């Protein structure tokens, strides 16, 4: 997702504060974070849920906002970091607002000075007293120009700060959706993307598939070689999966030694072919201990593949992919089973 411009960052913050005040709410860190995230467009799942709730209810009370915040922006570590940033954004936007309000007063004073000068112009011209009048106008204009320059600098500084904060929020939110060990999407990200893909599948009637893979005999790596080797196996598998899918696809660590791949706009036969290429690529790798060159062995993985069906929930698709995966395990491992094989 492309980063917002400096102007767009400020716009998102202003819109967030505006919608909270329109609903007579208090600008708290959680409420600001929720609306800022929505208007900045970094979390489509949150935006969809928010718009759906607004359509159904017309307005959202504190309980509904807290529920959405907990669902989409929860998590102690990232939430605490974002809280600090959004508090800073609130403060910065408020400061800009105060500066703009102060400049409005300056404009009124300048306008009054111009009006006064115009009212005195004819009289001063007849009496030959133009010099003091011109001097007063010059001083007023100089003061206004200085204040305008100060405001431009304040806005420029605010844009830079908000842009930096915006990037930090994106980084933290990305971190919150990433598996810390393997660097692929975590279960939370998988759940969000799965819901989005099912929705798109229903609306556009595009074939999409779910692939679930499980590293074969993973426990033996941990038992024989230790958890560090087990972690290396998971990182290896995650890297191969990520390197061999398209940008629109999502690779996630589903849990333990299980991985899931969501393939939007991909048919079941093509998804089975892709899974088999991934299986073969992983099976080619041989693990050795770095310092001793001692052979650890081959890594293999089994896959189950299911096609998403319009109108179904995520659980139904996962259940079919799991059944296909179990069939792959039961029939020898290191193989791919598509859901159509379950019928035969």
Residue pairs with C-beta under 8 A, 6 or more apart in sequence:
1 41
1 42
1 170
3 166
3 167
3 170
4 12
4 40
4 41
4 163
4 166
5 163
6 159
6 160
6 162
6 163
7 159
8 40
9 40
9 159
9 162
9 163
9 165
9 166
10 93
10 96
10 158
10 159
10 162
11 39
12 36
12 39
12 40
12 166
13 32
13 36
13 89
13 90
13 92
13 93
13 162
14 93
15 35
15 39
16 32
16 35
16 36
16 38
16 39
17 27
17 32
17 35
17 90
17 93
19 35
20 26
20 27
20 31
20 32
20 35
21 27
23 59
23 60
25 31
25 62
27 90
29 83
29 86
29 87
29 90
30 65
30 66
30 69
30 73
30 83
31 65
31 69
32 86
32 89
32 90
33 69
33 73
33 82
33 83
33 86
34 46
34 50
34 65
34 68
34 69
34 72
34 73
36 86
36 89
36 169
37 43
37 46
37 72
37 73
37 169
37 173
38 46
38 47
38 50
40 166
40 169
41 47
42 169
42 170
42 173
43 72
43 73
43 173
44 196
45 72
45 192
45 195
45 196
46 68
46 72
46 73
48 196
48 199
49 68
49 71
49 72
50 60
50 68
53 60
53 64
53 68
54 60
57 64
60 68
72 192
73 79
73 82
73 173
75 176
77 176
78 172
78 173
78 175
78 176
81 168
81 172
82 169
82 172
82 173
85 165
85 168
85 169
85 172
86 169
88 161
88 165
89 162
89 165
92 158
92 161
92 162
92 165
93 158
93 162
95 154
95 158
96 154
96 155
96 158
99 151
99 154
100 151
103 147
103 148
103 151
106 144
106 147
107 144
110 140
110 141
110 143
110 144
113 136
113 137
113 140
114 137
114 140
117 133
117 136
117 137
120 133
121 133
124 130
124 132
124 133
176 188
177 185
177 186
177 188
177 189
177 192
178 184
178 185
178 186
178 189
179 185
179 186
179 238
179 252
179 253
181 231
181 234
181 235
181 253
182 234
182 235
182 237
182 238
182 239
182 253
183 235
183 238
183 239
183 242
184 238
184 241
184 242
184 251
184 252
184 253
184 259
185 193
185 250
185 251
185 252
185 253
186 252
186 253
187 252
187 253
187 254
187 255
189 250
189 252
190 250
190 252
190 254
190 260
190 262
191 314
193 250
193 252
193 262
194 210
194 262
194 314
194 317
195 314
197 208
197 262
197 264
197 308
198 208
198 308
198 312
198 313
198 314
198 317
200 206
200 208
200 264
201 207
201 208
201 264
201 308
201 309
201 310
202 310
202 311
205 310
206 264
206 265
207 265
207 266
207 267
207 268
207 307
207 308
208 262
208 263
208 264
208 265
208 266
208 307
208 308
209 262
209 263
209 266
209 267
209 268
209 271
209 305
209 306
209 307
209 308
210 260
210 261
210 262
210 263
210 305
210 306
210 307
210 308
210 317
210 318
210 321
211 260
211 261
211 262
211 263
211 271
211 274
211 275
211 303
211 304
211 305
211 321
212 254
212 258
212 259
212 260
212 261
212 303
212 304
212 318
212 321
212 322
212 324
212 325
213 237
213 241
213 258
213 259
213 260
213 261
213 275
213 278
213 279
213 301
213 302
213 303
213 304
213 325
214 257
214 258
214 259
214 301
214 302
214 325
214 329
215 233
215 234
215 237
215 257
215 258
215 299
215 300
215 301
216 299
216 300
216 301
216 302
216 329
216 333
216 334
217 300
217 333
218 230
218 233
218 256
218 257
221 229
221 230
221 233
221 296
222 229
222 230
225 296
229 287
229 296
232 287
233 257
233 287
233 299
234 253
234 257
236 282
236 285
236 287
236 299
237 259
237 282
237 299
237 301
238 251
238 253
238 259
240 278
240 281
240 282
240 285
241 251
241 259
241 261
241 278
242 251
244 274
244 277
244 278
244 281
245 251
245 261
245 263
245 274
248 264
248 265
249 261
249 262
249 263
249 264
249 266
250 261
250 262
251 259
251 260
251 261
252 259
252 260
252 261
252 262
253 259
254 260
259 301
260 321
261 275
263 270
263 271
263 274
266 274
267 307
268 305
268 306
268 307
268 338
268 339
268 340
269 338
271 305
271 307
271 338
272 305
272 336
272 338
275 303
275 305
275 336
276 303
276 336
278 301
278 303
279 300
279 301
279 302
279 303
279 334
279 335
279 336
282 299
282 300
282 301
283 298
283 299
283 300
283 301
283 334
285 298
285 299
286 295
286 296
286 297
286 298
287 295
287 296
287 297
287 298
287 299
288 294
288 295
288 296
289 296
300 333
300 334
301 334
302 325
302 328
302 329
302 333
302 334
302 335
302 336
302 337
303 324
303 325
303 328
303 335
303 336
303 337
304 320
304 321
304 322
304 323
304 324
304 325
304 326
304 327
304 328
304 336
304 337
304 338
304 339
305 321
305 324
305 336
305 337
305 338
305 339
306 317
306 318
306 320
306 321
306 324
306 338
306 339
307 339
308 317
309 316
309 317
320 339
320 342
321 339
323 339
323 342
324 337
324 338
324 339
324 341
324 342
325 337
327 337
327 341
327 342
328 335
328 336
328 337
331 337
